[in-house]
Amino acid sequence: MGSDASIRFFETQFQRQVREAELALNPFEQQALPYLHGTVLDYGCGLGNLALAAARRGCSVVALDASRAAIEHLRQVAQAESLPITAAEADLRRYELRDEYDAVSCIGLLMFFDCPTAFAQLQQLQSHVRPGGVAVVNVLVEGTTYLDMFDPSGHCLFARDEMLGRFAGWEILRSEYQDYPAANDTTKSFVTVIARKPALRAAA
């Protein structure tokens, strides 16, 4: 299953979740929410449950996703509640950020890119966190069998301790591995890293 196929897969899933009102924060979003503040980027926002929760707590949120159904749903809710959310449909494999943010969240997205793209987009996200700001990143890791349904050449499993290495020099606020059972006796193994970017040093 290629990248476009994975987009179609989630488009169908998001449509079903909207119909069935499955809109609660998942465990990774629950972990992320307390760390979000100020201006927030939700990169791969899905239905926008985290973006909505952050905006209701006073954050100003930019939410991006490749799913049209998800973005339309998020826009409708944000408009109905007059929340400070800018939601846009975007190809996040190639998207170029221009602004900086106090907090960046990227949950369950990067593993659906090929590894060079995933690593490049992670680096871009890190570079657009303001000094002293926070990044929340969640990915599937080696040992998981969940991606057997996708084309391995188009997707990326991070090495089990790789994410910590990619945040070298940042203050690690939280790092947690979580395993979940999946269909056909497979396993989904995730790591979530929450890290603070070093603040700029004052001039002597």
N, C-alpha and C positions, 0 to 999 in steps of 0.2 A: 504494500500500500504506500503510494508516494505521498508527497507533501500535500498536493491538492486533494488526494483521497482522504487524508487525515482531517483536512478542513471540512470536507463534506461529512465525515463521520461525526465531528463535533457539532456541525450545523444541525444535523438531525437530532443529536442528543439534546442540544440547547432548546430546540423547538419543543421536544417532548417535556423538558423540565419546566418550560413556561406554561404549557398546557396543564401540567399536573401540579403546578405551583411548588416545585421543589427548589426553593430559593434560600435555604438556610446556608450559613457559612460552613464550609468544610473545615476539617481540623487544621489544615495548613493556614487557611484564612483567619481562623480564630487565633492561631499563634501570631500571625502578622499584625493584626489590628492594633494591639496596644503600642506598637512601635511606630505607627504611622502618624505624622504630624505635619502641619504647614502645607506646603505644596507637594502633592503626591502624584507619582506616575504609576499606574497599574498597567503593566505591560503584558498583554495576554489576559485581559480582564474577564473573559468568558461572559456570563450573564451580568457581571458587575456587582455581585453581592458584596464583595469587599469594598469596591469603590463607593457603593451606596452607604455602607456602614461607616466608612471613613468620613464621607461628606456629612453624614448626620452627626458626627462628632466634631465638626467644625473645620475639616480639611477642605482644601481646594484641589480637585482631582482631575487629571487627564487620564482617560481610560481608552486603551487601544486593543482591538482584537480583529481577527480576520473573518469572524462570523457576522454576517449581516443581521441575522435573526437576533443574535446576542446584543449587538449595538443598538438596534431598533428598540429592543425591550428596555435597555438601560436608559436610552434617551427619553422614552415615555415616562418611566418612573421618576427620573431626575426632574423632568419638566413638571410633572404632577406635584412633586414635593418642593419645587423651587430650590433644588440643590445645586451647589457650585461644581458641576461635573461637565467636562467637555469630553464627549465620547465620539470616537471616529473609527471607521472600518479601515484596516491597514494590513498590508503584507509585511508582517514583522520579521520575515527573513531578510528583508532588504531595507527596512525603515531606518531613516537617519534622524536621530534626535538633534534638536537645536537648543532646547532650554535645559536648565539645571533644576533639580528638585531637592526638597528636604528629605524625601523618602521615596524609594523606588521598590515596587513589589513586582516580582516575576515568578508566578506560581504555576507549576505544571506545564510550562511552555517549551523550554529550551530543548528537551529531549525529542521534540517533534521536528527539529532541524537536523541536518547533517552536522557532524562534529565541527568542521571548520566554521560553519555559520553560527552554531551555538556558542562557540568560544568567542567569536568576533562580536556577537550581540551581547554576551555577558560583559565583555570588556567595554563596549559602548555604554551599557547601562551604568557600570561602575564609574565611568568618566563623567557621567551627567548627574551624579550625586554630589550635592554641595559639600564642602568640607564640614565635618561634624554631623553630616546627615547619615541616614540609615538605608541599607539595602536588605531586602528580604528575598531570597532565591530558593526555590524548591525544584528539585529534579529527581528523575529516576536514576538509580545507580546500578553498577554491575552486580549481578546476582539475581536481578529481577528477570522474570520470564514473560512479563506482560506484553512486551513489544514484539513477541513472536507473530502477532497479527499484522505488523507493519514491515515494510521493506527495511532491513537493517542499514542499507547503504544511505537511506534518507533520514535516519534518526540517530540519536546519540545517547548512549548510556555513559554517564560520568563514572570514572573510577571511584571507589568507595570513599577515599579521603581526598579526592582531587579538588572538591569545592573549597575546602579549607586552604589548600595551597594557592588557589586563585584569589583568595582574599588575604594573602600575606601582606602584613603591614597595617591591616584594618584591625579594629578591636572586635573580637568575636563576642557578641552578646548572647548568642544561643546557637547551638548546633545539635541537631537531633536526627537520628535515624528511625524510620518507622516502616514496618512491613505489614502488608495487608493481603489477605487471600483474594485471588481473582478466579475467573472462570477456568474450568478444565484443570483444576489443581495447579494453577500457576500462582506466582507471587509478584506483587508490586512492592518494590523496595525503594523508598524515598529517603533523601536527605534534605533537611531545611536548614539553611544558614542565615542568621540574622547578624549583620555586622555594621559597625559604625566607621565611617571614613575618617581618617585623621584630620583634625582641625588645622587650619593654617597657623603657623607660628607667628607670633607678633614680632615685628622688626625690633632689633635691639636698639 
